[in-house]
Every structure is written in structure tokens, then in C-alpha cells.
Amino acid sequence: MPGTEVPVYLAKMKADAVQHLAEDAIVIAADTVVLLDDKILGKPRDAEDARDMLRQLSGRMHTVVTGVCIQSNNKQISFSTETKVYFRSLTREQIAYYVESYKPFDKAGAYAIQEWIGMIGIEKINGDYYNVMGLPIGEVVAFLKHDFLDEETPIEAL
């Protein structure tokens, strides 16, 4: 399964797992992966793995892919969004500080763009910032408006 399809598959599995809990609801599930040289960097196992991932990302471009599944009892839509992220070169001290202070063990690629590492380490992105955070909100809202809600539903109701 190519790296860009993995997060969509996982998002569908998450949505299916909870749909029965919310029978009349719309379920939104997502999963995010970091792709570096077509290899998935998942969540780090421990501090050493986190430091290793950040060393690999340092000074390079990688792709963040978020798969989203939106479903109700009678409809399911899934899609993915990709964002290119360009890291500055990080020092060993910066990497060690980030891992020790922020403990990014539940983050794909061992970082969160909205944390300190994003402020000092990311040179630029090409795509949706919120996708890198884990949910491309603008696209989710567009799919909800177009495919799940009636036209009278005000945007602020989302």
C-alpha cells in the first residue's frame, strides 16, 4: 500500500470503529503520516527514535499526508491532503531540547508544527498548515457542506 493511501485506510478503520456509537451522527476520523523519501515516519517509539526522525528531517523537505473519512449511516467520503514541509538544518542541541521538553512521542514524524520546533525549525510549507497539524479543516468543512448538510445549514453551525 503506497504511503499516501495508508492514512486514508487508517481513517476509514477509525470511522468504522465508532460509527455504531453515534448512530445518527456524522463521524469525522483522520490519520496523518510523514513521508520522507517514500518511507513512512510514524510515531516514535521512544526518545532515541524521536531524535533519529528529527535528524532525518533536518535540512530536508518531506510530505505530510492526512487521510480523512467522513461518514454517516448512509454515506462515506474519504480523501487525503498533502503538504510539503521544508525543515531548516537543526542542531543536535535543538533536537535534544525539543524531544526532552515537548516529548513528541504521539506525533507522526516526531514533531508538531504548532510547537517550538515548528517556529524555529520550519523554513516554509507548501500547502495547508492545518493539514500538518492533523486535520485539513477547510476541506472537511467543504465536504460537510456539499455532501452531508442541507443548504440552509449556516456555516457557524459547523
C-alpha positions in Angstrom: 0.0 0.0 0.0 1.6 3.3 -1.1 2.3 5.8 1.7 -0.3 8.2 0.5 -3.0 5.5 0.9 -2.1 4.4 4.4 -3.7 7.4 6.2 -6.9 7.1 4.3 -7.1 3.4 5.1 -6.5 4.1 8.8 -9.1 7.0 8.9 -11.7 4.6 7.4 -10.9 2.0 10.1 -11.2 4.6 12.8 -14.6 5.9 11.5 -15.9 2.3 11.1 -14.9 1.6 14.7 -17.0 4.3 16.2 -19.9 4.7 13.8 -22.1 2.4 15.8 -21.6 4.5 18.9 -23.1 7.6 17.2 -25.9 6.1 15.2 -27.4 9.4 13.9 -24.2 11.4 13.9 -21.7 12.3 11.3 -18.3 10.8 12.2 -15.1 12.5 11.2 -11.9 10.4 11.5 -8.3 11.3 10.4 -4.8 9.9 10.4 -1.6 11.6 9.5 1.7 10.3 8.3 5.0 11.9 7.4 6.7 10.7 4.2 10.4 11.1 3.7 11.9 9.5 0.6 8.7 7.5 0.2 9.2 6.0 3.6 6.6 6.5 6.3 7.8 8.0 9.6 5.1 7.1 12.1 5.1 8.0 15.8 8.4 7.5 17.5 8.8 4.5 19.9 11.0 6.5 22.4 13.3 9.5 22.7 16.1 8.0 20.7 13.7 7.2 17.8 12.3 10.8 18.0 15.8 12.3 17.8 16.6 10.0 14.9 13.5 11.1 13.0 14.2 14.7 13.5 17.8 14.2 12.4 16.5 12.7 9.2 14.1 15.6 8.6 16.7 18.2 9.4 17.5 20.4 6.3 15.1 18.5 4.1 11.7 18.6 2.6 9.1 15.9 3.5 5.4 15.4 2.8 2.7 15.3 5.4 -0.3 13.3 4.3 -3.6 13.3 6.2 -6.3 10.9 5.4 -9.9 11.8 6.3 -13.0 9.8 6.4 -16.4 11.5 6.9 -19.3 9.1 7.3 -22.9 8.9 8.4 -25.2 5.9 8.4 -25.8 6.1 4.7 -22.7 7.8 3.2 -18.9 7.7 3.4 -16.4 10.0 1.8 -12.7 9.7 2.2 -9.8 11.8 0.8 -6.3 12.8 1.6 -4.4 16.1 1.6 -0.7 16.5 1.1 1.5 19.4 2.4 5.2 19.8 1.6 7.2 20.8 4.7 10.7 22.3 4.5 12.9 22.0 7.6 15.9 24.2 8.3 19.0 22.3 9.5 18.6 21.6 13.1 21.4 21.3 15.6 21.8 18.3 17.9 21.1 20.6 20.8 17.8 21.9 19.3 16.7 18.3 18.6 17.6 17.2 22.1 15.9 20.2 23.7 12.7 19.6 21.7 12.4 15.9 22.4 13.2 16.4 26.1 10.9 19.4 26.6 7.9 18.5 24.3 8.1 14.7 24.3 6.6 14.3 20.8 6.0 10.6 21.1 2.4 10.8 19.9 3.3 12.8 16.8 3.9 11.4 13.3 7.5 12.3 12.3 8.2 13.2 16.0 7.1 16.9 15.7 4.1 19.2 15.9 4.2 22.3 13.6 2.5 24.4 16.2 5.1 23.8 18.9 8.6 25.3 19.4 10.2 23.1 16.7 7.8 24.5 14.1 8.6 28.0 15.0 12.4 27.7 14.8 12.8 24.7 12.5 10.3 25.0 9.6 11.5 27.2 6.8 8.3 27.1 4.8 5.4 24.9 3.8 3.6 24.4 0.5 0.0 23.5 1.3 -2.4 23.5 4.2 -1.0 24.4 7.7 -3.9 22.7 9.4 -3.2 19.5 7.4 0.3 19.4 9.1 -1.5 19.8 12.4 -3.6 16.7 11.6 -6.9 17.9 10.0 -7.3 19.9 6.8 -10.2 21.8 8.3 -11.2 23.8 5.2 -11.6 20.7 3.1 -13.5 18.9 5.9 -16.0 21.9 6.1 -16.4 21.9 2.3 -17.2 18.2 2.2 -19.6 18.6 5.1 -21.4 21.5 3.4 -21.5 19.8 0.0 -22.2 16.2 0.9 -23.7 15.9 4.3 -25.7 19.0 5.3 -28.6 20.8 3.7 -28.0 24.2 2.0 -29.8 26.1 4.8 -27.3 25.0 7.5 -25.3 28.1 8.4 -21.6 27.9 8.3 -21.4 28.9 12.0 -23.3 25.7 12.9 -20.3 23.7 11.9 
